[in-house]
Amino acid sequence: MGDGVLVRMSDNVARTLAHHLGLLARFLEDDVYPEPRRSLLRRRPPRDVLAALFPDACPSRAESEDFRARHAAELRDAAPVRRVLERCATPTPFVLTRAEADDWLIALPLARRLPRRPGPERVMVEAWFAHAHEYLVLALRPDLVDLRR
């Protein structure tokens, strides 16, 4: 839409998105993430959550850990997640600017990789975040779609 992306979502979707992004922001800011089990008293070690959010990107584990250590500040920046959270609190539909869309392109895949309890809900949540991310990319870059197929 013009120079942005039109976003429509139900109140339920906005609340669910805000819940997951709130967990992500809390981890990025405070290293606090609940264990994905029924007990709220157990906490996952920050290193485990960090490895889930930012998997190995280099041939060796040592190189990947070195990369994460060198870029920790950028990887752990919660500002884009907080801005998306703020936007989720506004009624839809709304139009994302290109700068706002960049925040969503950062936040959605990170929220997708948050550790969760095994089971069908986990698969559904991960699929939803992947779907939302893909549609945002296609809304920003419709030229990526090959309509000749």
HELIX and SHEET records of a PDB file:
HELIX    1   1 ASP A   11  ASP A   30  1                                  20    
HELIX    2   2 PRO A   46  LEU A   53  1                                   8    
HELIX    3   3 ARG A   61  ARG A   70  1                                  10    
HELIX    4   4 ALA A   72  LEU A   75  1                                   4    
HELIX    5   5 ALA A   79  CYS A   88  1                                  10    
HELIX    6   6 ARG A   98  ARG A  112  1                                  15    
HELIX    7   7 PRO A  120  LEU A  140  1                                  21    
HELIX    8   8 PRO A  142  LEU A  144  5                                   3    
SHEET    1   A 2 VAL A   5  VAL A   7  0                                        
SHEET    2   A 2 PHE A  94  LEU A  96 -1                                        
END                                                                             
